[in-house]
């Protein structure tokens, strides 16, 4: 069985069409991100995807009003929470909006993985991403930085999980082999500059995932 693949930060028709064989398609509803799209734009783009692809709305520390506003225009299959949302907050969002949740866990060292345990009853998926650089204005994800995949070797949780952070078509096989991931997420690894997806790189990444 091939590794499941998520292409995140889709913001153009060309990129969406290139992602037609992905398992998940992510749209970023976080204005500081160069991959930001409005919910209305995401809805238009998502219509071009095969229905079998799971639509994911990525948000960072959203309040209920922001969630309601986004969901009026765009009805995702999953919400991805990529901020500092507490387990209680994640559980509230999941319950209030009746959507499964992907919770991002920032990782730099082994101890960071312990944070995942608190979300096991609140979320539906975990996503392990590289902890962002400690500098003003750093984005919570999409920084083209990997973490040490060996930290995940032999680890398991009762929830399914994705590997993210610095992945691309060339290093995907090594990353999966070391981490044991059965689902992967890419954004910057299929771009030539932040926010600009290259259809050829998207297709190459998906082809690489399909072989694993």
N, C-alpha and C positions, 0 to 999 in steps of 0.2 A: 504494500500500500504506500502510495506516495505521501510525502509530507504535505500537510495543508499549508497554503500560502495566503497571506494577506498583503495586499498592496494598499498602503496608507497614504493619505495626502493627495488623493486624486482631485484634480481641479480643472482638467481640460477634457474635451471630447476625445482627442487622440489618445490620451492616457487611459481613459475609461475603456475605449475599444481594445487597447492593447492588453487590458486586464481581464479580458473575457473568459480566460480559463482559470482565474483565481478562485479561491474558496471564500474569501472575504474581501470586501472593498471598503476602505476607510475614507471618511470625509471629515476634515478638521474644522470644527466650529470654535476656533480659538483665535480671535482677531490678531494677536501679536505674531502669529505664525505666518511665514511666507506661503504656507499651503492653505491658508484660510479660505473657506467658501461660505457664502450665506446658505441658510437652510433651503431657500428657494432655488439657488443655483445647484445645490447638491441633489435636490429632487429631480431637476431637469437632467442632470448627468446620470443619475441612477437609473433613469428610465431606459438608458442605452445598454444596461447590463442584463445578461441572462438572469431570469428569475431565481435560478438555483443559487446564485451568489448572495451571500449574507451581507447586507448593508450595515455598516458600523458608523455611528456618529461619535466622534471623539470630542470630548469637552474637558475643560480644566476647572475644577472647583466651581461648577455651575450652581446657581441658586435655582429654586423651583420655578421662578418666573422665567429665567433663561431657558430652562428645559421645556416649559410649556410653549414658549414662543417658537423654539426650534421644531418641536414636534407637531405644531400646527401645519408647517410646510413640508416637513420631511419625516417619514415614518420609518425609522431604522429597525433592523432585526436585533441589533445589539447597541448598547451604550458603552463606550470605552471611557473610563474615568482616569485621567492622566495627571491628576493634581495631588493635593494633600488630603483628599477625602478620607474621613475616619471610617472604620467599619460600620459604625452606627449610621453615618451619612449614606454610605453605599447601600446599606440595607433599606433605609428610608426611600431612596431613589428607586430601587428595584421594586419595592412594594407600591409606591405611589404611582409609578408610571408603567408598571406591568411589563417591564422589559428586562431581558437578561443583561448582566453586567460583566464587562471585561475590566478588571482592575489592574492598572499598571503598578509594578513594584520596582523602584529604582535600585540598582545594584552596583556596588563598587567592591565590596568585600563580603566574605562568607556570612557575617552577621546580618547583613542586609536581607538575606533570604528569610530570616526568622519573621520578618514583618508579614510575610504571606500568610502565616498561620491565623492571624487575627481576621482575615477576610474569607476564610474557608466556608463560613456559613452565611456570608453576606453577598458574595459574588458568584458568578457562574464560570468564569474563566480567570486565570491569572496571566499577566504579561510581564515578563522580566526584561527590563530595558536598562541601558547604562545610565547610572546616576549622572545628571547634567553637571557641567562644570560649575564650580563655585565662583561665579562672576555675575555682576548685575546684568539683568536682561537675558540671561541664559534661558533657552526654551526647555520645557520639561521633557521633550523628546525630539527626535529628528536631528540629532547633532552629529551624525556620522561617526559616533564613537562606540566601539564594542566594549564589553567587560570581559573578564576572564571566564570563558565558557567552562573551564574545569570546575568552577564553583557549583555547577549544576550536575556534574557527573554523578550518576547513581541516586540523585534526589528524585522524590516523587511526592505528589500531593493528591488529595482526593478529587481535586478539580483538574480539568484539562488546562494546559498552559502553553503559551507561545513564547518563543525567543525573539527578542528584538535588539536593535542597537548595532549599527555598523555592518550590517549584513549586505552582501551583494552576490551576484552570480558566481564569482570566483571563489569566495570563501565559504559559501553556503554548505558545501559538502563537509568541510572540516568542522564548521560550527555545529552541524547536526551530529556528526560522528562523535564529537567530544561531549556535547551537552546532553545528547539523547532526545532532543526536541522532536516532537511530531507535528508541530505547527510553528510557522515562522512569520515574522512581520517585517516588511521593508518599507522605507520611505526615501531617505537620502541616498541609499545605495542604488537607486534607479534614476538618479538625477545627475545633471551636469552642473547645476547650481541650485541653491536652496529654493524649493518650490517649483522647479522646472523639470518635470518628468520627461524621460526619453522613452518612447514606445519600444524601441529596440532593446533597451535595458530591462524594461518590464517583462517583455517576452522571454529574454534570456534567463531572467531570474525564475520565472514560472517554469521554464523548461528544465532548469537545474533542479527545482523542487520536485518536479514530476518523476525524476530519475532516482530519487532517494527513498 
